[in-house]
Amino acid sequence: MPKPLFRALLIAEFLLAIQVLFTLWSQVGGQYHLDLMYWPWKLGLSLAAASLIVAITACVATGSETAGSSLPRRVWLLGLLLAATMVLAGAVTYYYHSNEPSDEEQDTQDQPTLQQTHHHTRQEFCPRTIG
């Protein structure tokens, strides 16, 4: 396969992997927990996982041309790193699940406090106020 086409396919796989990872993460971990999560966690873990997926694909594709049917050691190492990244994503999601705001805190924050204020309108042609 020509190198420019191979690189284009790996870029397409990277972009697809990001979409798949976010969909999987929101379905497994819950979209609410992803919404609570600090954005660098989501960005870093998803980019790391997508990069590892592409690296595994590139290693398998280039390794299958040169070697026999066995996978190179690098594929196993990248697979272990991908598994560790997914475990870390699960741990971060569990942390945000454990520390999510309770329903009572949300109810008090969402409801505006009622303050009684007296509004008086002063009429231009009349010296009195309307209360």
NORKAQUI-V511490 format. One record per helix or strand. SS is the DSSP state (@ for helix, = for strand). FROM is the first residue (numbers start at 0). LEN is the number of residues. If there is no record, write none. Layout:
BEGIN
SS,FROM,LEN ; SS,FROM,LEN
END
This chain:
BEGIN
@,2,27 ; @,30,6 ; @,38,28 ; @,72,26 ; @,102,8 ; =,120,2 ; =,128,2
END
